[in-house]
């Protein structure tokens, strides 16, 4: 089950995402987060989606 986490975006924006995994690397931690997004659905419909990306912690994430 994913954990809510705040992701810090450029321009001092924040978005609540899902934390899926953590990976320790030589110089710190990387977090795999699922950012909210939308995609084209059937016909002209838009449906919720998720875009997963690895970000450096704690530089770009804070507890949800």
Backbone atoms as SQL, in Angstrom:
CREATE TABLE atoms (id INTEGER PRIMARY KEY, chain TEXT, resi INTEGER, resn TEXT, atom TEXT, x REAL, y REAL, z REAL);
INSERT INTO atoms VALUES
  (1, 'A', 1, 'UNK', 'N', 0.846, -1.184, 0.000),
  (2, 'A', 1, 'UNK', 'CA', 0.000, 0.000, 0.000),
  (3, 'A', 1, 'UNK', 'C', 0.888, 1.243, 0.000),
  (4, 'A', 2, 'UNK', 'N', 0.684, 2.154, -0.939),
  (5, 'A', 2, 'UNK', 'CA', 1.530, 3.355, -0.999),
  (6, 'A', 2, 'UNK', 'C', 1.241, 4.311, 0.151),
  (7, 'A', 3, 'UNK', 'N', 2.251, 5.071, 0.508),
  (8, 'A', 3, 'UNK', 'CA', 2.168, 6.052, 1.595),
  (9, 'A', 3, 'UNK', 'C', 2.126, 7.446, 0.975),
  (10, 'A', 4, 'UNK', 'N', 1.232, 8.343, 1.443),
  (11, 'A', 4, 'UNK', 'CA', 1.227, 9.711, 0.920),
  (12, 'A', 4, 'UNK', 'C', 2.527, 10.431, 1.285),
  (13, 'A', 5, 'UNK', 'N', 3.018, 11.216, 0.342),
  (14, 'A', 5, 'UNK', 'CA', 4.248, 11.979, 0.553),
  (15, 'A', 5, 'UNK', 'C', 4.157, 13.250, -0.286),
  (16, 'A', 6, 'UNK', 'N', 4.725, 14.337, 0.213),
  (17, 'A', 6, 'UNK', 'CA', 4.736, 15.590, -0.549),
  (18, 'A', 6, 'UNK', 'C', 6.005, 15.645, -1.390),
  (19, 'A', 7, 'UNK', 'N', 5.837, 15.945, -2.661),
  (20, 'A', 7, 'UNK', 'CA', 6.967, 16.074, -3.585),
  (21, 'A', 7, 'UNK', 'C', 7.129, 17.555, -3.908),
  (22, 'A', 8, 'UNK', 'N', 8.356, 18.040, -3.789),
  (23, 'A', 8, 'UNK', 'CA', 8.666, 19.438, -4.064),
  (24, 'A', 8, 'UNK', 'C', 9.055, 19.583, -5.530),
  (25, 'A', 9, 'UNK', 'N', 8.266, 20.358, -6.266),
  (26, 'A', 9, 'UNK', 'CA', 8.490, 20.577, -7.695),
  (27, 'A', 9, 'UNK', 'C', 9.199, 21.903, -7.912),
  (28, 'A', 10, 'UNK', 'N', 9.771, 22.107, -9.104),
  (29, 'A', 10, 'UNK', 'CA', 10.389, 23.410, -9.405),
  (30, 'A', 10, 'UNK', 'C', 9.377, 24.542, -9.240),
  (31, 'A', 11, 'UNK', 'N', 9.854, 25.698, -8.890),
  (32, 'A', 11, 'UNK', 'CA', 8.986, 26.851, -8.700),
  (33, 'A', 11, 'UNK', 'C', 8.283, 26.836, -7.354),
  (34, 'A', 12, 'UNK', 'N', 8.849, 26.122, -6.387),
  (35, 'A', 12, 'UNK', 'CA', 8.304, 26.045, -5.033),
  (36, 'A', 12, 'UNK', 'C', 6.878, 25.500, -4.988),
  (37, 'A', 13, 'UNK', 'N', 6.552, 24.607, -5.916),
  (38, 'A', 13, 'UNK', 'CA', 5.252, 23.943, -5.893),
  (39, 'A', 13, 'UNK', 'C', 5.372, 22.618, -5.159),
  (40, 'A', 14, 'UNK', 'N', 4.280, 22.212, -4.530),
  (41, 'A', 14, 'UNK', 'CA', 4.227, 20.921, -3.848),
  (42, 'A', 14, 'UNK', 'C', 3.030, 20.146, -4.366),
  (43, 'A', 15, 'UNK', 'N', 3.162, 18.833, -4.446),
  (44, 'A', 15, 'UNK', 'CA', 2.062, 17.969, -4.836),
  (45, 'A', 15, 'UNK', 'C', 2.109, 16.728, -3.945),
  (46, 'A', 16, 'UNK', 'N', 0.944, 16.235, -3.558),
  (47, 'A', 16, 'UNK', 'CA', 0.884, 15.014, -2.765),
  (48, 'A', 16, 'UNK', 'C', 0.935, 13.832, -3.732),
  (49, 'A', 17, 'UNK', 'N', 1.876, 12.939, -3.487),
  (50, 'A', 17, 'UNK', 'CA', 2.095, 11.777, -4.342),
  (51, 'A', 17, 'UNK', 'C', 2.062, 10.524, -3.470),
  (52, 'A', 18, 'UNK', 'N', 2.285, 9.380, -4.096),
  (53, 'A', 18, 'UNK', 'CA', 2.373, 8.111, -3.369),
  (54, 'A', 18, 'UNK', 'C', 3.822, 7.648, -3.343),
  (55, 'A', 19, 'UNK', 'N', 4.295, 7.243, -2.180),
  (56, 'A', 19, 'UNK', 'CA', 5.627, 6.659, -2.042),
  (57, 'A', 19, 'UNK', 'C', 5.512, 5.161, -2.272),
  (58, 'A', 20, 'UNK', 'N', 6.199, 4.649, -3.294),
  (59, 'A', 20, 'UNK', 'CA', 6.131, 3.233, -3.648),
  (60, 'A', 20, 'UNK', 'C', 7.350, 2.442, -3.196),
  (61, 'A', 21, 'UNK', 'N', 8.525, 3.066, -3.220),
  (62, 'A', 21, 'UNK', 'CA', 9.739, 2.327, -2.863),
  (63, 'A', 21, 'UNK', 'C', 10.829, 3.308, -2.451),
  (64, 'A', 22, 'UNK', 'N', 11.810, 2.788, -1.726),
  (65, 'A', 22, 'UNK', 'CA', 12.999, 3.550, -1.339),
  (66, 'A', 22, 'UNK', 'C', 14.223, 2.746, -1.756),
  (67, 'A', 23, 'UNK', 'N', 15.264, 3.448, -2.159),
  (68, 'A', 23, 'UNK', 'CA', 16.511, 2.780, -2.531),
  (69, 'A', 23, 'UNK', 'C', 17.683, 3.592, -1.987),
  (70, 'A', 24, 'UNK', 'N', 18.507, 2.950, -1.182),
  (71, 'A', 24, 'UNK', 'CA', 19.694, 3.635, -0.683),
  (72, 'A', 24, 'UNK', 'C', 20.778, 3.573, -1.740),
  (73, 'A', 25, 'UNK', 'N', 21.364, 4.736, -2.017),
  (74, 'A', 25, 'UNK', 'CA', 22.470, 4.842, -2.974),
  (75, 'A', 25, 'UNK', 'C', 23.684, 5.370, -2.227),
  (76, 'A', 26, 'UNK', 'N', 24.792, 5.400, -2.895),
  (77, 'A', 26, 'UNK', 'CA', 26.053, 5.772, -2.257),
  (78, 'A', 26, 'UNK', 'C', 25.992, 7.104, -1.512),
  (79, 'A', 27, 'UNK', 'N', 25.300, 8.092, -2.088),
  (80, 'A', 27, 'UNK', 'CA', 25.292, 9.424, -1.473),
  (81, 'A', 27, 'UNK', 'C', 23.936, 9.820, -0.887),
  (82, 'A', 28, 'UNK', 'N', 23.071, 8.853, -0.569),
  (83, 'A', 28, 'UNK', 'CA', 21.791, 9.198, 0.056),
  (84, 'A', 28, 'UNK', 'C', 20.693, 8.201, -0.292),
  (85, 'A', 29, 'UNK', 'N', 19.490, 8.746, -0.490),
  (86, 'A', 29, 'UNK', 'CA', 18.321, 7.913, -0.773),
  (87, 'A', 29, 'UNK', 'C', 17.590, 8.396, -2.010),
  (88, 'A', 30, 'UNK', 'N', 17.022, 7.450, -2.750),
  (89, 'A', 30, 'UNK', 'CA', 16.098, 7.747, -3.842),
  (90, 'A', 30, 'UNK', 'C', 14.742, 7.165, -3.461),
  (91, 'A', 31, 'UNK', 'N', 13.678, 7.918, -3.753),
  (92, 'A', 31, 'UNK', 'CA', 12.316, 7.457, -3.492),
  (93, 'A', 31, 'UNK', 'C', 11.593, 7.328, -4.825),
  (94, 'A', 32, 'UNK', 'N', 10.898, 6.216, -5.008),
  (95, 'A', 32, 'UNK', 'CA', 10.033, 6.076, -6.176),
  (96, 'A', 32, 'UNK', 'C', 8.657, 6.596, -5.784),
  (97, 'A', 33, 'UNK', 'N', 8.230, 7.666, -6.459),
  (98, 'A', 33, 'UNK', 'CA', 6.952, 8.291, -6.137),
  (99, 'A', 33, 'UNK', 'C', 6.025, 8.242, -7.349),
  (100, 'A', 34, 'UNK', 'N', 4.738, 8.168, -7.077),
  (101, 'A', 34, 'UNK', 'CA', 3.722, 8.213, -8.112),
  (102, 'A', 34, 'UNK', 'C', 3.039, 9.561, -8.086),
  (103, 'A', 35, 'UNK', 'N', 3.303, 10.372, -9.111),
  (104, 'A', 35, 'UNK', 'CA', 2.708, 11.706, -9.204),
  (105, 'A', 35, 'UNK', 'C', 1.339, 11.617, -9.867),
  (106, 'A', 36, 'UNK', 'N', 0.366, 12.406, -9.394),
  (107, 'A', 36, 'UNK', 'CA', -0.950, 12.377, -10.028),
  (108, 'A', 36, 'UNK', 'C', -0.880, 12.955, -11.438),
  (109, 'A', 37, 'UNK', 'N', -1.607, 12.332, -12.347),
  (110, 'A', 37, 'UNK', 'CA', -1.639, 12.772, -13.743),
  (111, 'A', 37, 'UNK', 'C', -2.991, 12.367, -14.333),
  (112, 'A', 38, 'UNK', 'N', -3.201, 12.695, -15.593),
  (113, 'A', 38, 'UNK', 'CA', -4.402, 12.298, -16.318),
  (114, 'A', 38, 'UNK', 'C', -3.992, 11.730, -17.661),
  (115, 'A', 39, 'UNK', 'N', -4.856, 10.883, -18.223),
  (116, 'A', 39, 'UNK', 'CA', -4.602, 10.322, -19.551),
  (117, 'A', 39, 'UNK', 'C', -5.920, 10.270, -20.306),
  (118, 'A', 40, 'UNK', 'N', -5.807, 10.122, -21.610),
  (119, 'A', 40, 'UNK', 'CA', -6.996, 10.005, -22.446),
  (120, 'A', 40, 'UNK', 'C', -7.658, 8.670, -22.204),
  (121, 'A', 41, 'UNK', 'N', -8.957, 8.705, -21.995),
  (122, 'A', 41, 'UNK', 'CA', -9.728, 7.490, -21.817),
  (123, 'A', 41, 'UNK', 'C', -10.544, 7.214, -23.069),
  (124, 'A', 42, 'UNK', 'N', -11.521, 6.361, -22.948),
  (125, 'A', 42, 'UNK', 'CA', -12.372, 6.056, -24.093),
  (126, 'A', 42, 'UNK', 'C', -13.088, 7.309, -24.596),
  (127, 'A', 43, 'UNK', 'N', -13.161, 7.440, -25.890),
  (128, 'A', 43, 'UNK', 'CA', -13.791, 8.635, -26.469),
  (129, 'A', 43, 'UNK', 'C', -12.991, 9.869, -26.135),
  (130, 'A', 44, 'UNK', 'N', -13.680, 10.880, -25.658),
  (131, 'A', 44, 'UNK', 'CA', -13.017, 12.139, -25.278),
  (132, 'A', 44, 'UNK', 'C', -12.818, 12.247, -23.772),
  (133, 'A', 45, 'UNK', 'N', -12.994, 11.155, -23.067),
  (134, 'A', 45, 'UNK', 'CA', -12.906, 11.184, -21.610),
  (135, 'A', 45, 'UNK', 'C', -11.457, 11.309, -21.138),
  (136, 'A', 46, 'UNK', 'N', -11.316, 11.969, -19.990),
  (137, 'A', 46, 'UNK', 'CA', -10.030, 12.024, -19.298),
  (138, 'A', 46, 'UNK', 'C', -10.171, 11.169, -18.053),
  (139, 'A', 47, 'UNK', 'N', -9.131, 10.402, -17.724),
  (140, 'A', 47, 'UNK', 'CA', -9.198, 9.569, -16.526),
  (141, 'A', 47, 'UNK', 'C', -7.933, 9.742, -15.702),
  (142, 'A', 48, 'UNK', 'N', -8.053, 9.575, -14.375),
  (143, 'A', 48, 'UNK', 'CA', -6.876, 9.733, -13.522),
  (144, 'A', 48, 'UNK', 'C', -5.826, 8.670, -13.839),
  (145, 'A', 49, 'UNK', 'N', -4.580, 9.073, -13.673),
  (146, 'A', 49, 'UNK', 'CA', -3.452, 8.170, -13.921),
  (147, 'A', 49, 'UNK', 'C', -2.360, 8.523, -12.912),
  (148, 'A', 50, 'UNK', 'N', -1.256, 7.836, -13.015),
  (149, 'A', 50, 'UNK', 'CA', -0.123, 8.084, -12.127),
  (150, 'A', 50, 'UNK', 'C', 1.156, 7.997, -12.946),
  (151, 'A', 51, 'UNK', 'N', 2.071, 8.939, -12.715),
  (152, 'A', 51, 'UNK', 'CA', 3.367, 8.957, -13.376),
  (153, 'A', 51, 'UNK', 'C', 4.414, 8.673, -12.310),
  (154, 'A', 52, 'UNK', 'N', 5.117, 7.547, -12.432),
  (155, 'A', 52, 'UNK', 'CA', 6.127, 7.172, -11.428),
  (156, 'A', 52, 'UNK', 'C', 7.507, 7.659, -11.852),
  (157, 'A', 53, 'UNK', 'N', 8.229, 8.153, -10.852),
  (158, 'A', 53, 'UNK', 'CA', 9.564, 8.699, -11.084),
  (159, 'A', 53, 'UNK', 'C', 10.368, 8.541, -9.799),
  (160, 'A', 54, 'UNK', 'N', 11.700, 8.446, -9.930),
  (161, 'A', 54, 'UNK', 'CA', 12.600, 8.398, -8.777),
  (162, 'A', 54, 'UNK', 'C', 13.072, 9.816, -8.468),
  (163, 'A', 55, 'UNK', 'N', 12.993, 10.210, -7.191),
  (164, 'A', 55, 'UNK', 'CA', 13.473, 11.530, -6.760),
  (165, 'A', 55, 'UNK', 'C', 14.426, 11.365, -5.586),
  (166, 'A', 56, 'UNK', 'N', 15.291, 12.335, -5.422),
  (167, 'A', 56, 'UNK', 'CA', 16.281, 12.292, -4.343),
  (168, 'A', 56, 'UNK', 'C', 15.642, 12.778, -3.040),
  (169, 'A', 57, 'UNK', 'N', 15.870, 12.035, -1.980),
  (170, 'A', 57, 'UNK', 'CA', 15.363, 12.397, -0.650),
  (171, 'A', 57, 'UNK', 'C', 16.551, 12.828, 0.221),
  (172, 'A', 58, 'UNK', 'N', 16.404, 13.817, 1.030),
  (173, 'A', 58, 'UNK', 'CA', 15.205, 14.594, 1.317),
  (174, 'A', 58, 'UNK', 'C', 15.056, 15.840, 0.451),
  (175, 'A', 59, 'UNK', 'N', 15.879, 15.995, -0.579),
  (176, 'A', 59, 'UNK', 'CA', 15.865, 17.207, -1.398),
  (177, 'A', 59, 'UNK', 'C', 14.500, 17.503, -2.013),
  (178, 'A', 60, 'UNK', 'N', 13.794, 16.478, -2.451),
  (179, 'A', 60, 'UNK', 'CA', 12.563, 16.689, -3.211),
  (180, 'A', 60, 'UNK', 'C', 11.324, 16.060, -2.590),
  (181, 'A', 61, 'UNK', 'N', 11.422, 15.567, -1.373),
  (182, 'A', 61, 'UNK', 'CA', 10.253, 14.962, -0.721),
  (183, 'A', 61, 'UNK', 'C', 10.189, 15.371, 0.746),
  (184, 'A', 62, 'UNK', 'N', 8.971, 15.371, 1.271),
  (185, 'A', 62, 'UNK', 'CA', 8.715, 15.618, 2.687),
  (186, 'A', 62, 'UNK', 'C', 7.594, 14.681, 3.108),
  (187, 'A', 63, 'UNK', 'N', 7.504, 14.362, 4.387),
  (188, 'A', 63, 'UNK', 'CA', 6.398, 13.511, 4.825),
  (189, 'A', 63, 'UNK', 'C', 5.050, 14.111, 4.436),
  (190, 'A', 64, 'UNK', 'N', 4.100, 13.225, 4.088),
  (191, 'A', 64, 'UNK', 'CA', 2.771, 13.662, 3.654),
  (192, 'A', 64, 'UNK', 'C', 2.018, 14.270, 4.779);
